[in-house]
Amino acid sequence: FHMATHAGALGIAALAYAYAKRHASSQRYSFGTAKVGDLGGIASALILGMVSLGIGVESVMRLLQPTEVQFGTATLIAIAGLIVNIVSALLLGHGHDHDDHGHEHAHHGNDNNLKSAYVHVLADALTSVLAIAALLAGRYLGWVWLDPAMGIVGAIVIARWAWTLMGATAGVLLDQTDVHVAEEIRELVEKPGDATITDLHVWRVGPQAHAAIVSVLGEATANAESIRERLKPVHEVSHLTVEFRA
């Protein structure tokens, strides 16, 4: 059941990419379809949270009421699952690292859809490792209690990952201000006696794309075009609107 929910989560990530690609040029979406990935990411985070809750509840029940465990079969399944998860993590991790380091301001350009898929297979790998350790200890040392105990530990770690991922995707979907880019814009635009920003909005519209609305009160030495020239070094901004008042 656990693996099936993760397969579903990876399916959500794939569908999000397919939908975003198919409707990328559609005029229905003012800033494109890149945020579809964040919708997929938050859906995956919710599924991950539900899985962690299910693991935690069942582990507590088994800790209070121990049941018979088929150590041999369960260990083989856990090892097979770990191998699959390691291969998946290596494949997804390559794309994740490329996304993180291929941009000057990497931490502002993460693909939450890819990250959600990556976190899912890492969570699976973690639970497989914990399961193998607990099953071996139960089989050879008689520590049957370690199986549900490791389940509780795994549930807590997975829940923390889900919460972090949910926060990152929710921030994008709610158009949270990118403070780093906003500060860079202020540094480039505002000059004493020349231009002052009266209103500024900066938000992410895609993994490596931002939109910005900049309202400027300036003197005769500046104009809307000169403000645009000043902001050319801010390569994170792909959609720029400048309002200039003298």
BATITI-487318 format. One line per field, with one value per residue: residue number from 1; x, y, z of N, C-alpha, C in turn; residue in one letter. Coordinates in nm, 3 decimals, decimal comma, always signed. Layout:
N
nr: c(NUM  ...)
n_u: c(X  ...)
n_v: c(Y  ...)
n_w: c(Z  ...)
ca_u: c(X  ...)
ca_v: c(Y  ...)
ca_w: c(Z  ...)
c_u: c(X  ...)
c_v: c(Y  ...)
c_w: c(Z  ...)
rest: c(A  ...)
//
This chain:
246
nr: c(1  2  3  4  5  6  7  8  9  10  11  12  13  14  15  16  17  18  19  20  21  22  23  24  25  26  27  28  29  30  31  32  33  34  35  36  37  38  39  40  41  42  43  44  45  46  47  48  49  50  51  52  53  54  55  56  57  58  59  60  61  62  63  64  65  66  67  68  69  70  71  72  73  74  75  76  77  78  79  80  81  82  83  84  85  86  87  88  89  90  91  92  93  94  95  96  97  98  99  100  101  102  103  104  105  106  107  108  109  110  111  112  113  114  115  116  117  118  119  120  121  122  123  124  125  126  127  128  129  130  131  132  133  134  135  136  137  138  139  140  141  142  143  144  145  146  147  148  149  150  151  152  153  154  155  156  157  158  159  160  161  162  163  164  165  166  167  168  169  170  171  172  173  174  175  176  177  178  179  180  181  182  183  184  185  186  187  188  189  190  191  192  193  194  195  196  197  198  199  200  201  202  203  204  205  206  207  208  209  210  211  212  213  214  215  216  217  218  219  220  221  222  223  224  225  226  227  228  229  230  231  232  233  234  235  236  237  238  239  240  241  242  243  244  245  246)
n_u: c(+0,084  +0,190  +0,397  +0,236  +0,101  +0,312  +0,385  +0,161  +0,199  +0,429  +0,317  +0,145  +0,332  +0,438  +0,210  +0,165  +0,388  +0,334  +0,088  +0,163  +0,347  +0,189  +0,007  +0,164  +0,188  -0,059  -0,304  -0,468  -0,340  -0,186  +0,080  +0,199  +0,233  +0,386  +0,341  +0,184  +0,342  +0,398  +0,148  +0,128  +0,337  +0,247  +0,029  +0,156  +0,299  +0,094  -0,002  +0,226  +0,231  -0,003  +0,070  +0,281  +0,137  -0,028  +0,166  +0,273  +0,050  -0,012  +0,229  +0,238  +0,017  +0,108  +0,320  +0,199  +0,039  +0,191  +0,249  +0,279  +0,565  +0,679  +0,983  +1,185  +1,067  +0,973  +1,212  +1,344  +1,169  +1,193  +1,462  +1,458  +1,289  +1,450  +1,663  +1,531  +1,447  +1,692  +1,800  +1,602  +1,627  +1,884  +1,847  +1,648  +1,776  +1,989  +1,870  +1,759  +1,984  +2,100  +1,911  +1,928  +2,190  +2,241  +2,184  +2,234  +2,120  +2,033  +1,872  +1,642  +1,523  +1,413  +1,259  +0,960  +0,797  +0,968  +1,125  +0,939  +0,895  +1,151  +1,185  +0,994  +1,098  +1,329  +1,217  +1,098  +1,330  +1,451  +1,260  +1,285  +1,549  +1,532  +1,341  +1,477  +1,691  +1,546  +1,407  +1,612  +1,726  +1,510  +1,484  +1,733  +1,813  +1,593  +1,452  +1,170  +1,016  +1,154  +1,082  +0,819  +0,904  +1,101  +0,935  +0,785  +0,984  +1,057  +0,811  +0,795  +1,017  +0,948  +0,710  +0,811  +0,961  +0,748  +0,607  +0,794  +0,818  +0,553  +0,536  +0,715  +0,596  +0,343  +0,411  +0,486  +0,247  +0,087  +0,191  +0,417  +0,643  +0,960  +1,222  +1,499  +1,529  +1,371  +1,517  +1,746  +1,641  +1,566  +1,818  +1,932  +1,759  +1,687  +1,818  +1,973  +1,801  +1,722  +1,561  +1,290  +1,144  +0,805  +0,617  +0,632  +0,629  +0,716  +0,723  +0,722  +0,673  +0,738  +0,975  +1,231  +1,169  +1,052  +0,803  +0,764  +0,641  +0,703  +0,678  +0,775  +0,890  +1,029  +1,291  +1,355  +1,579  +1,548  +1,357  +1,094  +1,213  +1,486  +1,481  +1,416  +1,649  +1,830  +1,745  +1,811  +2,028  +1,901  +1,835  +1,655  +1,398  +1,142  +0,910  +0,837  +0,700  +0,694  +0,612  +0,624  +0,652  +0,691)
n_v: c(-0,121  +0,122  +0,157  +0,172  +0,414  +0,589  +0,537  +0,642  +0,910  +0,973  +0,941  +1,160  +1,367  +1,317  +1,356  +1,625  +1,746  +1,669  +1,799  +2,068  +2,099  +2,049  +2,262  +2,486  +2,704  +2,815  +3,073  +3,103  +3,103  +3,343  +3,369  +3,143  +2,780  +2,683  +2,668  +2,448  +2,238  +2,296  +2,262  +1,986  +1,918  +1,996  +1,829  +1,581  +1,614  +1,617  +1,355  +1,220  +1,303  +1,179  +0,913  +0,895  +0,939  +0,710  +0,506  +0,571  +0,540  +0,265  +0,155  +0,228  +0,082  -0,179  -0,179  -0,169  -0,395  -0,656  -0,842  -1,142  -1,166  -1,221  -1,264  -1,342  -1,330  -1,066  -0,922  -0,975  -0,849  -0,586  -0,536  -0,559  -0,343  -0,133  -0,137  -0,063  +0,192  +0,324  +0,328  +0,484  +0,722  +0,801  +0,853  +1,057  +1,234  +1,328  +1,500  +1,674  +1,787  +1,913  +2,105  +2,254  +2,355  +2,465  +2,729  +3,066  +3,175  +2,945  +2,841  +2,974  +2,881  +2,624  +2,325  +2,234  +2,022  +1,823  +1,803  +1,701  +1,442  +1,340  +1,357  +1,173  +0,920  +0,917  +0,907  +0,657  +0,501  +0,548  +0,434  +0,170  +0,105  +0,136  -0,060  -0,296  -0,303  -0,324  -0,566  -0,755  -0,733  -0,820  -1,082  -1,210  -1,122  -1,118  -0,887  -0,791  -0,570  -0,363  -0,332  -0,196  +0,030  +0,149  +0,206  +0,417  +0,611  +0,645  +0,743  +0,994  +1,129  +1,127  +1,273  +1,521  +1,586  +1,602  +1,822  +2,028  +2,032  +2,094  +2,352  +2,487  +2,461  +2,572  +2,837  +2,927  +2,894  +3,076  +3,311  +3,414  +3,666  +3,696  +3,755  +3,787  +3,849  +4,078  +4,255  +4,281  +4,413  +4,658  +4,759  +4,806  +4,986  +5,205  +5,520  +5,788  +6,095  +6,043  +5,810  +5,637  +5,353  +5,300  +5,102  +4,752  +4,431  +4,097  +3,775  +3,415  +3,251  +3,022  +2,740  +2,859  +3,122  +3,451  +3,703  +4,055  +4,360  +4,691  +4,997  +5,324  +5,633  +5,907  +6,138  +6,386  +6,283  +6,017  +5,745  +5,520  +5,342  +5,361  +5,253  +4,989  +4,916  +4,924  +4,705  +4,484  +4,307  +4,143  +3,846  +3,657  +3,752  +3,719  +3,829  +4,154  +4,449  +4,793  +5,084  +5,424  +5,736  +6,081)
n_w: c(+0,000  +0,083  -0,110  -0,335  -0,302  -0,332  -0,594  -0,712  -0,645  -0,792  -1,038  -1,042  -1,057  -1,313  -1,474  -1,424  -1,548  -1,812  -1,865  -1,828  -2,036  -2,261  -2,260  -2,266  -2,443  -2,437  -2,441  -2,229  -1,990  -1,812  -1,720  -1,816  -1,773  -1,568  -1,295  -1,258  -1,192  -0,924  -0,814  -0,849  -0,682  -0,422  -0,398  -0,395  -0,159  +0,028  +0,000  +0,086  +0,352  +0,446  +0,416  +0,601  +0,835  +0,835  +0,857  +1,106  +1,283  +1,250  +1,337  +1,609  +1,700  +1,654  +1,824  +2,070  +2,056  +1,974  +1,672  +1,473  +1,268  +0,942  +0,901  +0,710  +0,445  +0,449  +0,476  +0,233  +0,054  +0,143  +0,081  -0,198  -0,253  -0,159  -0,342  -0,582  -0,504  -0,463  -0,723  -0,848  -0,701  -0,774  -1,047  -1,044  -0,875  -1,023  -1,210  -1,025  -0,895  -1,113  -1,165  -0,932  -0,927  -1,170  -1,196  -1,112  -0,882  -0,720  -0,509  -0,535  -0,756  -0,762  -0,883  -0,780  -0,842  -0,943  -0,716  -0,532  -0,630  -0,600  -0,321  -0,245  -0,330  -0,178  +0,075  +0,063  +0,034  +0,281  +0,459  +0,375  +0,449  +0,730  +0,779  +0,700  +0,885  +1,126  +1,084  +1,058  +1,313  +1,463  +1,376  +1,433  +1,684  +1,835  +1,883  +1,849  +1,896  +1,776  +1,512  +1,488  +1,628  +1,467  +1,260  +1,364  +1,393  +1,122  +1,024  +1,149  +1,037  +0,762  +0,773  +0,843  +0,614  +0,432  +0,534  +0,499  +0,217  +0,152  +0,253  +0,084  -0,173  -0,127  -0,077  -0,330  -0,476  -0,346  -0,424  -0,289  -0,182  -0,332  -0,155  -0,194  -0,471  -0,479  -0,315  -0,472  -0,693  -0,577  -0,504  -0,755  -0,880  -0,709  -0,648  -0,479  -0,500  -0,759  -0,831  -0,675  -0,537  -0,512  -0,498  -0,502  -0,639  -0,637  -0,758  -0,792  -1,102  -1,220  -1,220  -1,267  -1,313  -1,267  -1,196  -1,202  -1,073  -1,085  -0,938  -0,982  -0,855  -0,996  -1,099  -1,359  -1,473  -1,506  -1,655  -1,769  -1,951  -1,890  -1,636  -1,692  -1,824  -1,612  -1,472  -1,620  -1,543  -1,357  -1,400  -1,319  -1,348  -1,570  -1,658  -1,668  -1,541  -1,557  -1,391  -1,422  -1,267  -1,278)
ca_u: c(+0,000  +0,284  +0,462  +0,134  +0,076  +0,426  +0,372  +0,060  +0,259  +0,516  +0,226  +0,099  +0,442  +0,446  +0,093  +0,185  +0,481  +0,266  -0,011  +0,234  +0,407  +0,084  -0,060  +0,266  +0,165  -0,200  -0,329  -0,552  -0,256  -0,113  +0,222  +0,240  +0,179  +0,492  +0,291  +0,120  +0,437  +0,382  +0,024  +0,165  +0,422  +0,170  -0,052  +0,247  +0,331  -0,023  -0,001  +0,338  +0,188  -0,100  +0,146  +0,353  +0,037  -0,067  +0,278  +0,284  -0,062  +0,003  +0,346  +0,198  -0,072  +0,190  +0,405  +0,113  -0,009  +0,284  +0,196  +0,382  +0,629  +0,751  +1,109  +1,257  +0,998  +0,969  +1,348  +1,369  +1,088  +1,252  +1,588  +1,418  +1,239  +1,563  +1,736  +1,449  +1,448  +1,825  +1,810  +1,512  +1,684  +1,999  +1,795  +1,583  +1,873  +2,070  +1,793  +1,741  +2,109  +2,119  +1,820  +1,972  +2,321  +2,253  +2,131  +2,317  +2,048  +1,970  +1,771  +1,520  +1,474  +1,388  +1,140  +0,896  +0,742  +1,079  +1,165  +0,842  +0,923  +1,280  +1,161  +0,917  +1,183  +1,417  +1,137  +1,087  +1,461  +1,470  +1,177  +1,340  +1,667  +1,485  +1,273  +1,578  +1,761  +1,454  +1,374  +1,730  +1,738  +1,401  +1,507  +1,852  +1,831  +1,465  +1,401  +1,049  +0,967  +1,228  +1,012  +0,727  +0,977  +1,160  +0,822  +0,751  +1,093  +1,041  +0,692  +0,828  +1,107  +0,872  +0,617  +0,889  +0,988  +0,621  +0,576  +0,887  +0,778  +0,426  +0,563  +0,780  +0,500  +0,236  +0,465  +0,481  +0,108  +0,029  +0,267  +0,502  +0,748  +1,098  +1,293  +1,631  +1,514  +1,318  +1,628  +1,833  +1,573  +1,576  +1,956  +1,961  +1,671  +1,685  +1,937  +1,937  +1,773  +1,700  +1,444  +1,249  +1,039  +0,689  +0,542  +0,710  +0,575  +0,801  +0,677  +0,763  +0,573  +0,793  +1,094  +1,340  +1,112  +0,979  +0,735  +0,784  +0,574  +0,783  +0,627  +0,888  +0,874  +1,163  +1,315  +1,366  +1,697  +1,513  +1,229  +1,061  +1,310  +1,612  +1,459  +1,426  +1,791  +1,894  +1,701  +1,853  +2,108  +1,817  +1,793  +1,544  +1,271  +1,108  +0,795  +0,862  +0,613  +0,748  +0,527  +0,712  +0,587  +0,792)
ca_v: c(+0,000  +0,235  +0,174  +0,210  +0,558  +0,661  +0,524  +0,741  +1,043  +0,991  +0,958  +1,299  +1,449  +1,297  +1,420  +1,770  +1,784  +1,650  +1,905  +2,195  +2,101  +2,053  +2,392  +2,589  +2,821  +2,854  +3,211  +3,100  +3,118  +3,469  +3,352  +3,008  +2,667  +2,628  +2,644  +2,317  +2,154  +2,322  +2,194  +1,846  +1,906  +2,002  +1,707  +1,475  +1,638  +1,574  +1,208  +1,179  +1,324  +1,074  +0,787  +0,900  +0,921  +0,570  +0,426  +0,600  +0,479  +0,119  +0,121  +0,238  -0,032  -0,301  -0,170  -0,202  -0,531  -0,720  -0,948  -1,227  -1,107  -1,315  -1,190  -1,375  -1,272  -0,920  -0,869  -0,981  -0,744  -0,457  -0,521  -0,530  -0,206  -0,042  -0,130  +0,018  +0,331  +0,381  +0,357  +0,596  +0,842  +0,842  +0,912  +1,184  +1,322  +1,392  +1,614  +1,766  +1,860  +2,001  +2,218  +2,335  +2,418  +2,523  +2,864  +3,143  +3,183  +2,814  +2,813  +3,044  +2,827  +2,481  +2,268  +2,163  +1,897  +1,729  +1,784  +1,614  +1,304  +1,304  +1,336  +1,049  +0,801  +0,921  +0,860  +0,512  +0,442  +0,554  +0,333  +0,039  +0,085  +0,115  -0,190  -0,402  -0,305  -0,375  -0,706  -0,837  -0,735  -0,902  -1,223  -1,269  -1,079  -1,129  -0,753  -0,773  -0,434  -0,265  -0,310  -0,081  +0,148  +0,211  +0,260  +0,548  +0,703  +0,674  +0,826  +1,130  +1,188  +1,148  +1,383  +1,646  +1,613  +1,642  +1,957  +2,120  +2,039  +2,163  +2,494  +2,542  +2,469  +2,666  +2,971  +2,961  +2,904  +3,196  +3,426  +3,468  +3,755  +3,647  +3,864  +3,804  +3,920  +4,211  +4,337  +4,309  +4,515  +4,786  +4,806  +4,851  +5,094  +5,323  +5,603  +5,913  +6,208  +6,001  +5,722  +5,570  +5,255  +5,322  +4,976  +4,644  +4,295  +3,998  +3,641  +3,310  +3,199  +2,897  +2,695  +2,954  +3,243  +3,539  +3,820  +4,170  +4,485  +4,793  +5,133  +5,411  +5,778  +5,951  +6,273  +6,396  +6,209  +5,876  +5,715  +5,378  +5,265  +5,355  +5,159  +4,855  +4,892  +4,896  +4,575  +4,374  +4,205  +4,054  +3,747  +3,573  +3,812  +3,696  +3,916  +4,279  +4,564  +4,912  +5,203  +5,538  +5,865  +6,185)
ca_w: c(+0,000  +0,091  -0,241  -0,432  -0,288  -0,390  -0,740  -0,748  -0,633  -0,908  -1,151  -1,037  -1,108  -1,458  -1,533  -1,414  -1,655  -1,941  -1,880  -1,844  -2,169  -2,363  -2,259  -2,242  -2,528  -2,430  -2,398  -2,109  -1,871  -1,829  -1,694  -1,852  -1,695  -1,482  -1,158  -1,251  -1,118  -0,781  -0,776  -0,835  -0,564  -0,297  -0,394  -0,352  -0,018  +0,106  +0,000  +0,170  +0,489  +0,479  +0,431  +0,729  +0,941  +0,835  +0,911  +1,249  +1,356  +1,251  +1,418  +1,750  +1,727  +1,660  +1,943  +2,184  +2,037  +1,879  +1,587  +1,414  +1,151  +0,855  +0,885  +0,588  +0,329  +0,462  +0,452  +0,088  -0,009  +0,180  +0,006  -0,337  -0,253  -0,141  -0,470  -0,673  -0,456  -0,486  -0,867  -0,876  -0,641  -0,857  -1,171  -1,012  -0,810  -1,127  -1,258  -0,912  -0,876  -1,229  -1,148  -0,819  -0,945  -1,303  -1,193  -1,019  -0,756  -0,731  -0,409  -0,572  -0,882  -0,752  -0,943  -0,670  -0,892  -0,942  -0,576  -0,465  -0,673  -0,538  -0,178  -0,229  -0,339  -0,061  +0,188  +0,046  +0,062  +0,426  +0,525  +0,342  +0,533  +0,867  +0,784  +0,694  +1,015  +1,228  +1,057  +1,092  +1,459  +1,515  +1,341  +1,492  +1,823  +1,905  +1,914  +1,769  +1,920  +1,697  +1,385  +1,500  +1,675  +1,348  +1,183  +1,423  +1,355  +0,980  +1,006  +1,191  +0,937  +0,639  +0,798  +0,839  +0,472  +0,370  +0,582  +0,432  +0,077  +0,147  +0,274  -0,035  -0,283  -0,090  -0,092  -0,473  -0,517  -0,284  -0,476  -0,183  -0,232  -0,331  -0,089  -0,255  -0,598  -0,447  -0,266  -0,586  -0,773  -0,506  -0,512  -0,891  -0,922  -0,622  -0,638  -0,411  -0,587  -0,897  -0,841  -0,552  -0,559  -0,426  -0,487  -0,563  -0,624  -0,703  -0,723  -0,885  -1,195  -1,271  -1,147  -1,280  -1,371  -1,176  -1,250  -1,114  -1,102  -1,016  -0,949  -0,951  -0,854  -1,033  -1,148  -1,505  -1,517  -1,525  -1,721  -1,764  -2,029  -1,815  -1,525  -1,751  -1,849  -1,483  -1,421  -1,709  -1,474  -1,276  -1,500  -1,269  -1,387  -1,711  -1,687  -1,596  -1,566  -1,492  -1,388  -1,387  -1,247  -1,251)
c_u: c(+0,087  +0,346  +0,361  +0,104  +0,189  +0,426  +0,268  +0,115  +0,351  +0,432  +0,173  +0,206  +0,451  +0,331  +0,107  +0,277  +0,411  +0,166  +0,056  +0,292  +0,301  +0,021  +0,037  +0,241  +0,021  -0,215  -0,417  -0,471  -0,163  +0,037  +0,270  +0,186  +0,281  +0,442  +0,215  +0,211  +0,426  +0,251  +0,050  +0,248  +0,345  +0,078  +0,033  +0,281  +0,216  -0,029  +0,109  +0,302  +0,089  -0,031  +0,218  +0,257  -0,005  +0,040  +0,287  +0,176  -0,045  +0,122  +0,313  +0,110  +0,009  +0,284  +0,326  +0,063  +0,078  +0,216  +0,311  +0,435  +0,701  +0,883  +1,178  +1,197  +1,001  +1,105  +1,380  +1,294  +1,148  +1,381  +1,557  +1,369  +1,350  +1,642  +1,661  +1,456  +1,583  +1,842  +1,724  +1,570  +1,803  +1,952  +1,732  +1,680  +1,961  +1,999  +1,775  +1,866  +2,134  +2,033  +1,870  +2,098  +2,338  +2,205  +2,205  +2,251  +1,966  +1,854  +1,641  +1,458  +1,444  +1,258  +1,072  +0,831  +0,849  +1,123  +1,070  +0,866  +1,050  +1,263  +1,086  +1,008  +1,285  +1,344  +1,122  +1,219  +1,486  +1,389  +1,227  +1,461  +1,626  +1,419  +1,374  +1,650  +1,672  +1,424  +1,491  +1,748  +1,630  +1,427  +1,622  +1,874  +1,702  +1,403  +1,279  +0,995  +1,035  +1,159  +0,913  +0,797  +1,041  +1,052  +0,783  +0,856  +1,080  +0,922  +0,719  +0,915  +1,031  +0,774  +0,689  +0,922  +0,863  +0,586  +0,665  +0,848  +0,647  +0,445  +0,623  +0,681  +0,388  +0,283  +0,459  +0,337  +0,038  +0,104  +0,348  +0,615  +0,885  +1,186  +1,428  +1,621  +1,462  +1,428  +1,722  +1,773  +1,585  +1,717  +1,988  +1,881  +1,688  +1,822  +1,897  +1,916  +1,742  +1,573  +1,419  +1,136  +0,926  +0,605  +0,618  +0,647  +0,664  +0,755  +0,718  +0,648  +0,620  +0,920  +1,210  +1,291  +1,032  +0,906  +0,756  +0,705  +0,644  +0,723  +0,735  +0,847  +1,013  +1,170  +1,328  +1,484  +1,668  +1,381  +1,208  +1,164  +1,443  +1,600  +1,470  +1,572  +1,864  +1,863  +1,740  +1,940  +2,026  +1,757  +1,684  +1,408  +1,247  +0,988  +0,810  +0,764  +0,666  +0,648  +0,612  +0,630  +0,694  +0,738)
c_v: c(+0,125  +0,262  +0,218  +0,360  +0,639  +0,651  +0,625  +0,882  +1,073  +1,008  +1,101  +1,391  +1,439  +1,366  +1,572  +1,819  +1,775  +1,762  +2,039  +2,208  +2,119  +2,192  +2,508  +2,717  +2,870  +2,996  +3,217  +3,126  +3,237  +3,453  +3,211  +2,903  +2,609  +2,596  +2,512  +2,221  +2,173  +2,262  +2,044  +1,823  +1,905  +1,881  +1,589  +1,490  +1,593  +1,422  +1,156  +1,194  +1,217  +0,940  +0,784  +0,879  +0,776  +0,480  +0,446  +0,532  +0,328  +0,076  +0,127  +0,120  -0,161  -0,300  -0,209  -0,346  -0,601  -0,832  -1,028  -1,163  -1,215  -1,249  -1,216  -1,309  -1,120  -0,856  -0,867  -0,870  -0,606  -0,431  -0,488  -0,386  -0,105  -0,025  -0,042  +0,165  +0,398  +0,418  +0,478  +0,726  +0,893  +0,910  +1,049  +1,284  +1,393  +1,516  +1,719  +1,850  +1,956  +2,125  +2,310  +2,413  +2,484  +2,666  +2,942  +3,155  +3,055  +2,796  +2,886  +2,981  +2,679  +2,442  +2,183  +2,033  +1,788  +1,698  +1,689  +1,467  +1,253  +1,272  +1,205  +0,925  +0,800  +0,868  +0,709  +0,442  +0,439  +0,446  +0,192  +0,007  +0,055  -0,022  -0,305  -0,416  -0,366  -0,523  -0,799  -0,847  -0,823  -1,050  -1,285  -1,231  -1,089  -0,995  -0,723  -0,631  -0,329  -0,234  -0,194  +0,046  +0,223  +0,269  +0,398  +0,652  +0,744  +0,765  +0,971  +1,200  +1,220  +1,264  +1,518  +1,684  +1,666  +1,786  +2,061  +2,141  +2,115  +2,314  +2,559  +2,561  +2,568  +2,810  +3,018  +2,983  +3,027  +3,322  +3,495  +3,553  +3,690  +3,761  +3,892  +3,886  +4,062  +4,305  +4,375  +4,418  +4,652  +4,844  +4,864  +4,974  +5,221  +5,391  +5,736  +6,028  +6,172  +5,917  +5,654  +5,474  +5,279  +5,196  +4,868  +4,509  +4,200  +3,859  +3,542  +3,267  +3,068  +2,861  +2,793  +3,084  +3,320  +3,647  +3,933  +4,289  +4,592  +4,930  +5,228  +5,558  +5,836  +6,094  +6,271  +6,318  +6,062  +5,865  +5,564  +5,293  +5,252  +5,261  +5,016  +4,819  +4,856  +4,754  +4,458  +4,270  +4,107  +3,948  +3,655  +3,622  +3,794  +3,780  +4,042  +4,387  +4,682  +5,026  +5,320  +5,666  +5,967  +6,283)
c_w: c(+0,000  -0,046  -0,347  -0,424  -0,347  -0,543  -0,790  -0,745  -0,751  -1,035  -1,158  -1,094  -1,261  -1,530  -1,532  -1,524  -1,792  -1,966  -1,905  -1,985  -2,277  -2,374  -2,240  -2,322  -2,526  -2,377  -2,272  -1,983  -1,890  -1,814  -1,727  -1,757  -1,597  -1,341  -1,145  -1,174  -0,969  -0,728  -0,756  -0,712  -0,435  -0,285  -0,345  -0,204  +0,072  +0,114  +0,092  +0,318  +0,535  +0,500  +0,565  +0,846  +0,951  +0,894  +1,062  +1,331  +1,365  +1,338  +1,566  +1,788  +1,741  +1,780  +2,068  +2,177  +1,932  +1,801  +1,528  +1,285  +1,072  +0,815  +0,752  +0,465  +0,332  +0,433  +0,303  +0,014  +0,019  +0,102  -0,141  -0,350  -0,242  -0,272  -0,570  -0,634  -0,481  -0,633  -0,902  -0,822  -0,722  -0,985  -1,146  -0,952  -0,910  -1,181  -1,151  -0,891  -0,990  -1,215  -1,039  -0,849  -1,081  -1,310  -1,086  -0,882  -0,742  -0,634  -0,438  -0,696  -0,878  -0,819  -0,837  -0,714  -0,892  -0,799  -0,504  -0,501  -0,607  -0,390  -0,155  -0,234  -0,225  +0,063  +0,182  +0,080  +0,213  +0,496  +0,494  +0,430  +0,677  +0,881  +0,785  +0,828  +1,123  +1,209  +1,091  +1,243  +1,521  +1,491  +1,419  +1,639  +1,904  +1,942  +1,825  +1,780  +1,830  +1,564  +1,395  +1,549  +1,558  +1,257  +1,233  +1,384  +1,209  +0,953  +1,042  +1,087  +0,808  +0,656  +0,792  +0,695  +0,403  +0,408  +0,513  +0,286  +0,060  +0,163  +0,151  -0,150  -0,252  -0,108  -0,237  -0,517  -0,460  -0,324  -0,367  -0,243  -0,223  -0,281  -0,155  -0,384  -0,574  -0,399  -0,380  -0,674  -0,707  -0,517  -0,649  -0,932  -0,840  -0,614  -0,576  -0,511  -0,730  -0,910  -0,707  -0,585  -0,460  -0,406  -0,563  -0,534  -0,704  -0,660  -0,831  -0,972  -1,258  -1,196  -1,153  -1,343  -1,267  -1,255  -1,150  -1,165  -1,018  -1,043  -0,897  -0,957  -0,880  -1,077  -1,301  -1,560  -1,544  -1,600  -1,717  -1,836  -1,956  -1,695  -1,575  -1,778  -1,720  -1,435  -1,512  -1,639  -1,389  -1,369  -1,450  -1,319  -1,537  -1,754  -1,603  -1,639  -1,486  -1,504  -1,339  -1,377  -1,210  -1,146)
rest: c(F  H  M  A  T  H  A  G  A  L  G  I  A  A  L  A  Y  A  Y  A  K  R  H  A  S  S  Q  R  Y  S  F  G  T  A  K  V  G  D  L  G  G  I  A  S  A  L  I  L  G  M  V  S  L  G  I  G  V  E  S  V  M  R  L  L  Q  P  T  E  V  Q  F  G  T  A  T  L  I  A  I  A  G  L  I  V  N  I  V  S  A  L  L  L  G  H  G  H  D  H  D  D  H  G  H  E  H  A  H  H  G  N  D  N  N  L  K  S  A  Y  V  H  V  L  A  D  A  L  T  S  V  L  A  I  A  A  L  L  A  G  R  Y  L  G  W  V  W  L  D  P  A  M  G  I  V  G  A  I  V  I  A  R  W  A  W  T  L  M  G  A  T  A  G  V  L  L  D  Q  T  D  V  H  V  A  E  E  I  R  E  L  V  E  K  P  G  D  A  T  I  T  D  L  H  V  W  R  V  G  P  Q  A  H  A  A  I  V  S  V  L  G  E  A  T  A  N  A  E  S  I  R  E  R  L  K  P  V  H  E  V  S  H  L  T  V  E  F  R  A)
//
